[in-house]
C-alpha cells in the first residue's frame, strides 16, 4: 500500500480548472467570430452597416431626352435607341412596390384573384428571401414580378458595381424563391418619367445596358403617407386621364364651352329691364356658371394631374402647401364659404360704425369683403375640417400639410 501524495490531487484539480477556463474562452471567441461573420455578411448583402434612406434632391434635367420626359412610364434603353411606351387605350396597369409583406401582400393577392385581375409586383430581394412563398404565389397566380433592388437604396448614390450587386442579389432571391428571372425594374424613389433628372437618367441608362426595362408610374397614389384606403382609391379613380381616360378631357372641354355658349345666347335673347345682366336671367346665369365651373375644374384637374405640372407645383412649397390644403379640405370650404360670407358682411357693417376703421379701410370695396372671408374660412377649416379626414377614414389632421417622402417605393 502506497502513501497518498497530497500535491498530486491539488495539481490535477488546478489542471482541470485551467482547461475549463480555456474552453470557455475559446467558446466565447467562437461565438464572437460567428456573430461578427453574420454582421459582416449582412453588411455586405445590404451594402451598408447602417440604414441609408438618402434621396437625392431635384436637379436640372438638361441631359434627359425630351421624348422621355414627355413620354410614357415604360422606358426601354436596352438598345441603341431609347424608346418610351404608354399603356394602350382603356388599359390600367396596377403595380405594387416593396414587399412581399406578410401582412398586406396576401390581402392584395386575395382581392386581385377574386376579381381576376393581374398586377405587377416590384419586390425587393431582402423581402423575397424572407417571404419566398408569397413570390411563388404571385407567379402561380399569373402576376408579373419585377425588381425593386435588394435593399431599397437610391441608386444615384450607388456605384456601378454596387448597383450590379443589388440587381444580382435580387435575381438570386427570385430564382431561389420561384425559379424566375425578371428584366423589369423600378428604381427606388422613382415616380413619373417627367421627374427624371441629370442624376437619375444615367441610372436608367445603366439599367438598360444590363438588359433591364425601367417601369415608372403615371399616377402615384402616395400611399406611403398612409392617407387611408378611401383616399388611395379616390386618387386613382379620380385621376385617370389622357390615354385610357375615364374622363376624356377634349369632350369635357367641348361640353363646357357649348353649355357656356347656350347660356350666353339665352341671356342675349332674353333682355330684361336691367339689360343683359346675367343676375337677372336665372337660366342663362345657371348655364353660363355651370360651363365656367366645368372648365375651371378641368383646368385644375389637368394642372394637378399632369406629371410635369405636378412637379412644378411641388417645387414651389407655398403653392404646393395650398394645393394640398384645398384638396384635403374642399368639402369644408364648399360647405362653410357662404356662412363665412354672411359673417363677413356683418363684420364689415359693424366696421362702418367705427370712425377710425371707416376712414382708414376700404370698407366699400368688394375685394376687402373677400379679404375678410378667407380668414373666416380658415377658422372653419381649423374647427371642423378634421371631419373630412374621419369621413375618409384618414388620421385626423388640424391643418393638412405636404408629407415628405422618406421611404423607398
C-alpha positions as CSV (number, residue, x, y, z in Angstrom):
1,X,0.0,0.0,0.0
2,X,1.5,3.2,-1.1
3,X,1.2,6.5,0.7
4,X,-1.1,9.3,-0.7
5,X,0.7,12.3,-2.2
6,X,-1.3,15.5,-1.3
7,X,0.3,17.6,-4.0
8,X,-0.8,15.2,-6.8
9,X,-4.6,15.8,-6.2
10,X,-4.2,19.5,-6.0
11,X,-2.3,19.7,-9.3
12,X,-5.0,17.7,-11.1
13,X,-7.8,19.9,-9.9
14,X,-5.9,23.0,-11.0
15,X,-5.3,21.5,-14.4
16,X,-9.0,20.8,-14.9
17,X,-9.9,24.3,-13.8
18,X,-7.4,25.7,-16.3
19,X,-8.7,23.5,-19.1
20,X,-12.3,24.6,-18.3
21,X,-11.3,28.2,-18.4
22,X,-9.6,27.8,-21.8
23,X,-12.7,26.1,-23.2
24,X,-14.9,28.9,-22.0
25,X,-12.6,31.5,-23.6
26,X,-12.4,29.5,-26.9
27,X,-16.2,29.1,-26.9
28,X,-16.7,32.8,-26.4
29,X,-14.2,33.6,-29.2
30,X,-16.0,31.2,-31.5
31,X,-19.4,32.8,-30.7
32,X,-18.0,36.3,-31.3
33,X,-16.4,35.2,-34.5
34,X,-19.7,33.7,-35.7
35,X,-21.6,36.9,-34.8
36,X,-19.0,39.0,-36.5
37,X,-19.3,36.9,-39.6
38,X,-23.1,37.3,-39.6
39,X,-22.8,41.1,-39.2
40,X,-20.3,41.3,-42.0
41,X,-22.4,39.2,-44.3
42,X,-25.4,41.3,-43.5
43,X,-23.4,44.4,-44.1
44,X,-22.2,43.1,-47.5
45,X,-25.6,42.0,-48.7
46,X,-27.2,45.3,-47.6
47,X,-24.2,47.3,-48.8
48,X,-24.1,49.3,-45.6
49,X,-23.7,49.0,-41.8
50,X,-26.5,51.5,-41.1
51,X,-29.7,52.4,-42.7
52,X,-29.3,54.6,-45.7
53,X,-32.5,56.4,-46.7
54,X,-30.9,59.3,-48.6
55,X,-32.8,60.6,-51.5
56,X,-31.0,62.9,-54.0
57,X,-32.5,66.4,-54.3
58,X,-34.1,67.5,-57.6
59,X,-31.6,68.8,-60.1
60,X,-31.8,70.0,-63.7
61,X,-32.9,67.7,-66.5
62,X,-30.9,69.1,-69.4
63,X,-29.4,65.8,-70.4
64,X,-32.7,63.8,-70.3
65,X,-34.2,63.4,-73.8
66,X,-37.4,65.3,-74.3
67,X,-39.2,62.3,-75.6
68,X,-38.5,60.6,-72.3
69,X,-39.6,63.5,-70.1
70,X,-42.9,63.8,-72.2
71,X,-43.3,60.1,-72.9
72,X,-44.8,57.2,-71.1
73,X,-43.8,55.5,-67.9
74,X,-42.1,52.5,-69.6
75,X,-38.6,53.3,-70.7
76,X,-36.5,50.9,-72.8
77,X,-32.8,51.8,-73.0
78,X,-31.6,48.3,-73.8
79,X,-30.9,49.0,-77.5
80,X,-29.1,51.7,-79.4
81,X,-32.3,53.8,-79.5
82,X,-34.2,54.9,-76.4
83,X,-37.9,54.0,-76.6
84,X,-40.8,55.3,-74.4
85,X,-44.1,53.4,-74.1
86,X,-47.6,54.2,-72.8
87,X,-50.4,51.9,-71.8
88,X,-52.9,51.1,-74.6
89,X,-56.2,53.0,-74.6
90,X,-58.7,52.0,-71.8
91,X,-56.0,50.0,-70.1
92,X,-54.8,50.4,-66.5
93,X,-51.7,48.6,-65.1
94,X,-51.8,48.1,-61.3
95,X,-48.3,48.0,-59.8
96,X,-47.2,47.4,-56.2
97,X,-43.8,48.3,-54.8
98,X,-41.7,46.9,-52.0
99,X,-42.6,43.6,-50.3
100,X,-43.6,40.9,-50.3
101,X,-45.1,41.8,-46.9
102,X,-46.5,39.0,-44.8
103,X,-49.4,41.1,-43.6
104,X,-50.5,43.1,-46.7
105,X,-49.4,41.2,-49.8
106,X,-51.7,38.2,-49.1
107,X,-54.7,40.6,-48.8
108,X,-53.8,42.3,-52.1
109,X,-53.4,39.0,-53.8
110,X,-56.8,37.8,-52.5
111,X,-58.5,40.8,-53.9
112,X,-56.8,40.6,-57.3
113,X,-57.6,36.8,-57.5
114,X,-61.2,37.4,-56.5
115,X,-61.8,39.8,-59.5
116,X,-59.5,38.0,-61.9
117,X,-57.1,41.0,-62.2
118,X,-53.4,40.7,-62.8
119,X,-50.9,43.0,-61.2
120,X,-47.2,43.7,-61.3
121,X,-45.2,43.4,-58.1
122,X,-41.8,45.1,-57.8
123,X,-40.3,43.2,-55.0
124,X,-37.1,43.7,-53.0
125,X,-34.5,40.9,-52.8
126,X,-34.4,41.1,-49.0
127,X,-38.2,40.7,-48.6
128,X,-38.2,37.9,-51.2
129,X,-35.6,36.0,-49.2
130,X,-37.8,36.3,-46.1
131,X,-41.1,35.5,-47.8
132,X,-40.4,33.2,-50.8
133,X,-43.9,31.5,-50.6
134,X,-45.6,34.8,-51.4
135,X,-43.4,35.3,-54.5
136,X,-44.3,31.8,-55.6
137,X,-48.0,32.6,-55.1
138,X,-47.6,35.7,-57.3
139,X,-46.0,33.7,-60.1
140,X,-48.6,30.8,-59.8
141,X,-51.5,33.3,-59.9
142,X,-50.1,34.8,-63.2
143,X,-48.9,38.1,-61.8
144,X,-45.8,39.8,-63.1
145,X,-42.8,40.2,-60.8
146,X,-40.2,43.0,-61.2
147,X,-37.0,44.0,-59.5
148,X,-37.0,46.8,-56.9
149,X,-33.4,46.2,-55.8
150,X,-32.3,44.3,-52.8
151,X,-32.1,46.9,-50.1
152,X,-34.1,49.9,-51.5
153,X,-31.2,52.4,-51.9
154,X,-31.3,55.5,-54.1
155,X,-29.2,54.1,-56.9
156,X,-27.9,57.6,-57.6
157,X,-25.7,57.2,-54.5
158,X,-24.6,53.7,-55.6
159,X,-21.5,52.9,-57.7
160,X,-21.9,50.8,-60.8
161,X,-20.6,47.7,-59.1
162,X,-22.8,48.2,-56.1
163,X,-25.9,48.6,-58.4
164,X,-24.9,45.4,-60.2
165,X,-24.8,43.6,-56.8
166,X,-28.2,45.0,-55.9
167,X,-29.6,43.5,-59.1
168,X,-27.7,40.2,-59.0
169,X,-28.7,39.5,-55.4
170,X,-32.4,40.2,-56.1
171,X,-32.2,37.9,-59.1
172,X,-30.7,35.2,-57.0
173,X,-33.5,35.7,-54.4
174,X,-36.2,35.4,-57.2
175,X,-34.5,32.3,-58.6
176,X,-34.4,30.7,-55.2
177,X,-38.0,31.6,-54.3
178,X,-39.8,30.9,-57.6
179,X,-37.3,29.9,-60.2
180,X,-37.8,33.1,-62.3
181,X,-35.7,35.9,-63.7
182,X,-37.1,39.4,-64.3
183,X,-35.9,42.0,-66.8
184,X,-38.4,44.6,-65.5
185,X,-37.1,47.1,-62.9
186,X,-38.4,50.0,-60.9
187,X,-35.7,52.1,-59.2
188,X,-36.4,53.0,-55.6
189,X,-37.7,56.6,-55.0
190,X,-38.7,56.9,-58.7
191,X,-42.1,58.3,-59.8
192,X,-43.0,59.8,-63.2
193,X,-40.9,60.0,-66.3
194,X,-41.1,63.8,-66.0
195,X,-39.3,63.5,-62.7
196,X,-36.1,62.1,-64.2
197,X,-33.2,64.4,-64.0
198,X,-29.5,64.6,-64.8
199,X,-28.6,62.3,-61.8
200,X,-31.3,59.6,-62.2
201,X,-31.2,59.4,-66.0
202,X,-27.7,57.8,-66.1
203,X,-29.1,55.2,-63.7
204,X,-31.9,54.3,-66.1
205,X,-29.3,54.1,-69.0
206,X,-27.1,51.8,-66.8
207,X,-30.1,49.6,-66.1
208,X,-30.8,49.4,-69.8
209,X,-27.2,48.4,-70.5
210,X,-27.7,45.5,-68.2
211,X,-30.8,44.4,-70.1
212,X,-33.5,46.0,-67.8
213,X,-36.6,47.9,-69.0
214,X,-37.5,50.6,-66.5
215,X,-41.1,50.9,-65.4
216,X,-42.2,54.1,-63.7
217,X,-45.7,55.4,-62.9
218,X,-48.4,57.6,-64.4
219,X,-50.2,58.1,-61.1
220,X,-48.5,58.0,-57.7
221,X,-51.2,57.3,-55.0
222,X,-48.7,58.4,-52.3
223,X,-50.0,55.5,-50.1
224,X,-46.6,55.7,-48.3
225,X,-48.1,58.7,-46.4
226,X,-50.9,56.5,-45.1
227,X,-53.8,58.7,-46.3
228,X,-56.3,55.8,-45.8
229,X,-57.8,53.2,-48.2
230,X,-60.6,55.6,-49.4
231,X,-58.2,58.4,-50.3
232,X,-55.9,55.9,-52.1
233,X,-58.7,54.6,-54.2
234,X,-60.1,58.1,-54.9
235,X,-56.6,59.2,-56.0
236,X,-56.6,56.6,-58.7
237,X,-60.2,56.6,-59.9
238,X,-60.4,60.3,-59.9
239,X,-57.1,61.0,-61.6
240,X,-57.0,58.7,-64.6
241,X,-56.7,60.9,-67.7
242,X,-55.0,61.1,-71.1
243,X,-54.7,57.6,-72.7
244,X,-57.3,55.3,-71.3
245,X,-59.0,58.2,-69.7
246,X,-62.0,57.7,-67.6
247,X,-63.0,61.4,-68.3
248,X,-61.8,62.4,-71.8
249,X,-60.5,66.0,-71.4
250,X,-61.4,67.0,-75.0
251,X,-65.0,66.0,-74.7
252,X,-65.4,67.8,-71.3
253,X,-63.8,70.9,-72.8
254,X,-66.3,70.8,-75.7
255,X,-69.3,70.3,-73.5
256,X,-68.3,73.1,-71.1
257,X,-67.8,75.6,-74.0
258,X,-71.1,74.5,-75.5
259,X,-73.0,75.0,-72.3
260,X,-71.5,78.4,-71.8
261,X,-72.4,79.4,-75.3
262,X,-76.0,78.3,-74.8
263,X,-76.1,80.3,-71.5
264,X,-74.7,83.4,-73.2
265,X,-77.1,83.0,-76.2
266,X,-80.1,82.7,-73.8
267,X,-79.1,85.8,-71.9
268,X,-78.7,87.8,-75.1
269,X,-82.1,86.8,-76.4
270,X,-83.9,87.4,-73.2
271,X,-83.1,91.0,-72.3
272,X,-84.7,92.3,-69.1
273,X,-85.4,95.8,-67.8
274,X,-81.9,95.8,-66.2
275,X,-80.4,95.0,-69.6
276,X,-78.1,92.0,-70.3
277,X,-77.5,91.2,-66.7
278,X,-76.9,87.5,-66.0
279,X,-78.0,88.1,-62.5
280,X,-81.5,88.9,-63.8
281,X,-81.7,85.9,-66.1
282,X,-81.6,82.8,-63.9
283,X,-81.4,80.2,-66.7
284,X,-78.7,82.0,-68.6
285,X,-76.8,82.5,-65.4
286,X,-77.1,78.8,-64.4
287,X,-75.9,77.6,-67.8
288,X,-73.0,80.0,-68.0
289,X,-71.9,79.3,-64.5
290,X,-72.1,75.5,-65.0
291,X,-70.0,75.7,-68.1
292,X,-67.5,78.0,-66.4
293,X,-67.1,75.8,-63.3
294,X,-66.7,72.7,-65.6
295,X,-63.9,74.5,-67.4
296,X,-62.3,75.5,-64.2
297,X,-62.5,72.0,-62.7
298,X,-61.0,70.6,-65.9
299,X,-58.1,73.1,-65.8
300,X,-57.4,72.4,-62.1
301,X,-57.6,68.6,-62.8
302,X,-55.1,68.8,-65.6
303,X,-52.8,71.1,-63.5
304,X,-53.0,68.7,-60.6
305,X,-52.5,65.5,-62.6
306,X,-50.1,66.4,-65.3
307,X,-46.7,65.0,-64.2
308,X,-44.6,68.0,-65.3
309,X,-47.1,70.5,-63.8
310,X,-47.3,68.4,-60.6
311,X,-43.5,68.5,-60.4
312,X,-43.6,72.3,-60.9
313,X,-46.2,72.7,-58.1
314,X,-44.1,70.6,-55.7
315,X,-41.0,72.7,-56.3
316,X,-42.9,75.8,-55.1
317,X,-43.6,75.0,-51.4
318,X,-46.2,77.7,-50.6
319,X,-48.2,76.7,-53.7
320,X,-47.8,73.0,-53.0
321,X,-49.0,73.5,-49.4
322,X,-52.0,75.5,-50.7
323,X,-52.9,72.8,-53.2
324,X,-52.6,70.0,-50.5
325,X,-54.7,72.0,-48.1
326,X,-57.5,72.8,-50.6
327,X,-57.6,69.2,-51.8
328,X,-57.9,67.9,-48.3
329,X,-60.5,70.5,-47.2
330,X,-62.5,71.0,-50.4
331,X,-65.8,69.9,-48.8
332,X,-65.3,72.1,-45.7
333,X,-64.6,75.2,-47.9
334,X,-67.6,74.4,-50.0
335,X,-70.0,74.0,-47.1
336,X,-68.8,76.9,-45.0
337,X,-67.9,79.6,-47.5
338,X,-71.4,81.0,-47.6
339,X,-71.6,81.1,-43.8
340,X,-68.2,82.9,-43.9
341,X,-69.5,85.4,-46.5
342,X,-72.6,86.2,-44.3
343,X,-70.4,86.7,-41.3
344,X,-68.0,88.9,-43.3
345,X,-70.9,91.1,-44.4
346,X,-71.9,91.5,-40.7
347,X,-68.4,92.3,-39.6
348,X,-67.9,94.9,-42.4
349,X,-71.2,96.5,-41.5
350,X,-70.1,96.8,-37.8
351,X,-66.8,98.4,-39.0
352,X,-68.8,101.2,-40.6
353,X,-69.7,102.3,-37.1
354,X,-66.1,102.8,-36.1
355,X,-64.8,106.1,-37.4
356,X,-61.1,105.0,-37.3
357,X,-61.9,102.0,-39.4
358,X,-64.3,103.8,-41.7
359,X,-61.6,106.4,-42.5
360,X,-58.7,104.0,-42.9
361,X,-60.1,100.9,-44.6
362,X,-61.8,100.5,-48.0
363,X,-64.9,99.1,-46.4
364,X,-67.0,99.6,-49.6
365,X,-64.6,97.6,-51.8
366,X,-65.7,94.1,-52.9
367,X,-62.1,92.8,-52.6
368,X,-62.0,93.9,-49.0
369,X,-65.1,91.8,-48.2
370,X,-63.4,88.7,-49.8
371,X,-60.3,89.6,-47.8
372,X,-62.3,89.2,-44.6
373,X,-64.0,86.0,-45.9
374,X,-60.8,83.9,-46.2
375,X,-59.7,84.1,-42.6
376,X,-63.2,83.1,-41.5
377,X,-62.9,80.1,-43.9
378,X,-59.6,79.2,-42.3
379,X,-61.2,79.3,-38.9
380,X,-63.8,76.8,-40.2
381,X,-61.1,74.6,-41.5
382,X,-59.4,74.5,-38.2
383,X,-62.6,73.9,-36.2
384,X,-64.4,71.3,-38.3
385,X,-62.1,70.3,-41.2
386,X,-60.9,67.2,-39.4
387,X,-64.3,65.7,-40.0
388,X,-63.3,65.2,-43.7
389,X,-60.4,63.1,-42.5
390,X,-62.6,60.9,-40.3
391,X,-65.2,60.5,-43.1
392,X,-62.4,59.4,-45.5
393,X,-61.0,57.0,-42.8
394,X,-57.8,59.0,-42.6
395,X,-56.0,60.1,-39.4
396,X,-57.5,63.4,-38.3
397,X,-55.3,66.5,-39.0
398,X,-55.8,70.0,-37.8
399,X,-54.1,71.6,-40.8
400,X,-53.1,69.3,-43.7
401,X,-49.6,69.8,-45.0
402,X,-47.5,68.1,-47.6
403,X,-45.8,64.9,-46.4
404,X,-42.2,64.5,-47.3
405,X,-41.4,61.0,-48.7
406,X,-38.8,59.2,-46.6
407,X,-39.1,55.6,-47.6
408,X,-38.3,53.9,-50.9
409,X,-41.1,52.8,-53.1
